[in-house]
Amino acid sequence: MTEVRIDKWLWAVRIYKTRTVATDACRKNRVSISGVNVKPSRMIRTGEIVAVRKPPVTWSFRVLELTQNRLGAKLVPRYLENVTPPEQYEILEMNRITGFVDRARGLGRPTKKDRRELDGFSAAETEETEEFDWDE
């Protein structure tokens, strides 16, 4: 096997849960090879670097081997190598730290837990400003 469709490969190596989701990601320009957005029918070869944008991070993978069949999770490292730059991991960490503050639009009302966390976050900010002596 020298070439495989990109949507099949993304599904087979478990980057996307279903092939339909992988196809939609290609159509929405979230998958690129060498900086060029690709269609789901684009054939890939070993050695190519595939960039997958899953907001807020763009993951990069080097194709080591090709497959059309879904793999077990333990076999995935044999077929791809994660070459994501460290800057992307920093973005992911910052997003994890800020948490719900950068809430995506359309997620609906915050839950009770979200409101409590927001109140705790706001209270921490006001405590810091109260310690400052304005008279000096």
N, C-alpha and C positions, 0 to 999 in steps of 0.2 A: 504494500500500500504506500504510494508516494504522495497522495493528496487526499484531503478530507475537507468537507464543508465546515466552515468556521462555526456555524450554529450547532452542528452535531458534536464537534470537538469540545466546545464550551460546556455543553450539557454532559458529555461523557466524562470529563475530568472534574465535574461537580462544581464548576464556577457558578452555574445557574441550576436551579432546582428542576426545571422542565425545559424541554426543547422549545416550546412556545415562548417562554420567557426569554430564552437566549435569542430567538429570532426577533422578538420585539425590541430587545436591546440593540441589535444590529440595525434595525430599521430606524430607531430613535437616535442613531449616531453616537452610541455609547461604547462601541467597540471599534478600535482602530489598529491598523498594522502600519508601522513606519510613518505614523502621523496622518495616515489617510483613513477616513471612515470607510467601513466595509459593509457590503450587503451580506445577508445571511448565506447566500450561495457562493460566496468567495471561498476558493480552495486555499488551504494553508499547507505549508511544508515544514519539515523539521528545521529548526534553527531560527525561525521567525519569532519576533517579539510581538506579542498581542497585548494591547493596552485596553483595559476594561474599566470604564468609569462607573463607579458605584458611589454616588455622592455621600460624603464629601471627599472621597479618596479615589485616585486613579491607580488601579493595580496594574502591574506589568508582569507578564509571564513569558518565559522562553519555552518554545515547543521543543521537547526532547524526543518524543515519539508520537505517532498518530494512532488514533483509535476512533471507531464509530460506535462502540458499545459502551454502555455505562459501566464505570469501574467501581470497585470497592474503595473505600476511603484510604485504606492502607496502600493501595497500588498507585494512587495519584502522583506521588513524588517521582515515580519512574517516567511519567509522561509530561511533566511540566516542572519548570524551575521558577520560583518567585524572584523576580529581579526588580521589585518595587523600590524606588529610591527612598532613603531615610526621611526626606522631607515629608513624604506622604504619611509616614507613620506618626510624625510630629503633629500633622493636621488631625489625624485620627485621635491621638491622645488629647489634644486640645478640645476636640469635640466631646470626648468622653468626660473631661473635667467640667466643661461648661454645662453639659447635660441638657436639661429641658429649656434652658434660657433661649437657645436658638431653635425654638420649636418650629417645625415645618408648617407651612401654611396648609390649612385644610385638614388638620388632624382633629379638629373639634375642640370642645371645651377641655381645659385641664382637669385632670382627676383630682380627687381630694388629696392624694399623696403629692401630686405636682404643686398644688396650692400651698401645702405645708412646707415643702422644700423652698418654694418661692418666698414665703413669709420668713423662713429661716435665713435665706440668702439676703433679703432686704434688711432684716434685723441686724445681721452681721455688719452690713454697710453702715447703718445708722450708729451702731456702737463705736465704730472707728471714728466717725466724724464728731461724736460727742466728747471723745477724749481730747480733742484739739481745743486749746484755750484761745478763744477769739480776742481776749483782752490784750494779749501780748503783742 
